[in-house]
Amino acid sequence: MTVQPTPLLSAERLTKHYKNVVALNDVSFHIHDGITGILGENGAGKSTAIKIFLGLITPTSGKAVVLGENASENIGVRSRVGYMPEHDCLPSQVSAAEFLTHMAETSGLPPTVARTRAADTLRHTGLFEERYRAIGGYSTGMKQRVKLGQALVHDPAFVFLDEPTAGLDPLGREEMLELVRKTHREFGISVLFSSHLMADVERTCDRIIVLQGGRLVESGEVQQFTKETETVFIEVDTNREELITALQRRGIAVAVDGSGLTIEGPDESVYDQIRDALVESEAPLRRLAPRRRALTELFERA
Amino acid sequence: MTAPAASRTDSGKGREGTVFDIGYRNYTGVREGIGRSRRAIFKDGIRIALGFGRGGRAKILPWLFITVLSGLGLIMAMIAGAANRLAGPGAAERLNLPSHNDYYGIAATIMFVFASVVAPELLCRDRREGTINLYLVRPLGGSDYIMARWGAFMVVFLFAALLPQLILFLGLAMGDPVPLQYLKAHWLDVPRFIGAGLVMTAFTTGLAMLTASFTTRRAYASVFLVGLFLITTPFTVGLSQEIGGKVGQWISMFSLLNIPLHVSDVIFGAPGELTEQAPARAFGSAALISWYALWTLGPSVILWWRYRRLTP
């Protein structure tokens, strides 16, 4: 993965206090082109970080830089940024076409361009046929698409998506995740994907930032985390104790996991040593398979 | 990007059609910034107030009020015209029939009910449905939003206030045996009713919008506003007459309906029918104008203060 020299978003020693509550505590990270997931439990500081990046609140100390501009000093940068909130935010009486046109104008686009962009965006988000119906009559999935559409209608360079799959059924969730991927892959818009659903982040994002209690716990590429937590699972019919001894003799840390054994973070050479240990211990092999841990374990590690 | 998606031969004679998938196109044109954002909120405010771009039901109430107000102006013009034709030129003035200043007194109740319906539409729905959260992440602040909405209400209310006056003025001119002579003699009525209309509008806008900003329920705001505008008048008038003296005059000052009408009287140079007997007149023009300014600027400043630091 190529790391770009200039990050799209930067948090530089970001701290935010609400009276005695510390929402963010000396947090620093950079976000580059691509889809970045921001993970954390409720109160971890995700929303505070997003609000600071949008220039809605000022940090107690530190700096948030968005597209090269200080977020709290220049609200003009918001015309190049999109935001899809988690909660309801759509007017019930107007049509999606009318609403997106209005939101494009509110982001600074001229009226004629706004109309064209609204129609294009609704086509890309799969709502073209329904665009003249009042939003109040839409399903949850369609409303989520309108919410995504209003965040994209002015063609931002960066978009913040706050729990975009909230309230969706499995099919709707799958379609929304595909739209998120498409947002970067086809539209060229970088994404900060805030969620507490690890599976969504793991399947959609290139990189992750993990916040806990206002502190940065982890940040880096998703693959790196899943690789770091890769294990080999071994199951034998008999002679399990002999196999453990043979593995330990070869300097391999082994843990008992139910009926089997696990070896953490193995490199390629460990498979040869497992083979030798199996031969030495005369343990009949039932199963030998690599197993990846989920991102959930990031929280357990923290 | 071109996808040779479908080609069709028409009756096999070589006519082919191709569907072009132009894909996603990035926008490289001009971004007009905060000025365009403010204008968009303002324009949307006018559309909400008049029900444009919404279903039929959203149009009923605002246009019903505008029609009633205009009808009132038309009826007044027709009565004056009939009097002039039946009793001779200038009969309407001699008979002291209601004219431009009296119109505001007569129509004030309807105008305030109109404000009670429209102002909550402009503010309550945005907060109740959460749409304001989307505005505040655009390149504008809370004060830009509220000023644009304030301006939209003001324009709509001014339209509702001035259209009947214009109908009345033209009706009176047409009803006169010599319309041109009427226009020459009464042209000053035009800046006067525009000025009085602005006075009425500025007062109503601040108070109605401030009240609407305290709740997300349109019905609550509307009911409260109707009560505020309409109930204070009979209550204060009755009480001020009962108590009398300086205290009675002060109580009379709190008749919200009369506050802008006193300033309207100053503009027209004569008291209207509704304010002629008001004890508050004893305070004099300067005090009444200052009182009006306090009730107009105060709510508008508080409204701006409430919205200036608003975050989603």
Contacts between the chains, C-beta under 8 A, distances in Angstrom:
chain1	res1	chain2	res2	distance
A	51	B	311	6.8
A	51	B	312	7.6
A	54	B	137	5.2
A	56	B	136	6.6
A	56	B	137	7.0
A	56	B	311	4.5
A	56	B	312	6.4
A	57	B	311	6.1
A	75	B	34	7.7
A	75	B	139	5.4
A	75	B	140	7.2
A	75	B	141	6.5
A	76	B	33	6.1
A	76	B	34	7.1
A	76	B	139	5.3
A	77	B	139	7.8
A	78	B	137	6.1
A	78	B	138	5.9
A	78	B	139	4.5
A	79	B	31	5.1
A	79	B	33	6.6
A	79	B	138	7.4
A	79	B	139	4.5
A	80	B	31	7.8
A	81	B	137	7.7
A	83	B	134	7.5
A	83	B	137	4.3
A	85	B	130	7.3
A	85	B	133	5.5
A	85	B	134	7.3
A	85	B	312	6.9
A	87	B	130	5.8
A	87	B	133	7.5
A	88	B	129	6.6
A	88	B	130	5.0
A	89	B	129	7.0
A	89	B	130	3.9
A	89	B	131	5.7
A	89	B	133	5.1
A	89	B	134	5.3
A	90	B	129	6.6
A	90	B	130	7.6
A	90	B	131	6.9
A	91	B	125	6.9
A	91	B	126	7.9
A	91	B	129	5.4
A	91	B	131	5.3
A	92	B	129	6.4
A	93	B	54	4.7
A	93	B	55	6.5
A	93	B	58	6.3
A	94	B	53	5.9
A	94	B	54	6.4
A	95	B	53	7.9
A	98	B	53	5.2
A	102	B	40	6.2
A	102	B	44	5.5
A	103	B	134	6.5
A	103	B	138	7.6
A	105	B	36	6.3
A	105	B	37	7.6
A	105	B	39	7.7
A	105	B	40	3.7
A	105	B	43	7.8
A	106	B	36	7.9
A	106	B	37	5.1
A	106	B	40	4.5
A	106	B	41	6.5
A	106	B	134	7.9
A	106	B	135	6.3
A	106	B	138	4.7
A	106	B	140	7.4
A	107	B	31	7.6
A	107	B	37	7.0
A	107	B	138	5.4
A	107	B	139	6.9
A	108	B	31	4.3
A	108	B	32	4.8
A	108	B	33	5.1
A	108	B	34	7.6
A	108	B	36	4.7
A	108	B	37	5.9
A	108	B	138	8.0
A	108	B	139	6.0
A	109	B	27	7.3
A	109	B	29	7.8
A	109	B	31	6.7
A	109	B	32	7.3
A	109	B	36	7.2
A	110	B	29	7.5
A	110	B	30	6.8
A	110	B	32	6.2
A	110	B	36	7.1
A	113	B	27	7.2
A	113	B	29	6.0
A	117	B	27	6.5
A	120	B	24	7.6
A	120	B	25	6.9
A	124	B	24	5.9
A	134	B	55	6.9
A	150	B	134	6.2
A	154	B	27	7.1
A	154	B	31	7.7
A	155	B	26	5.5
A	155	B	27	3.9
A	186	B	23	6.9
A	186	B	24	5.4
A	187	B	24	4.7
A	187	B	26	7.6
A	188	B	24	7.7
A	188	B	26	6.5
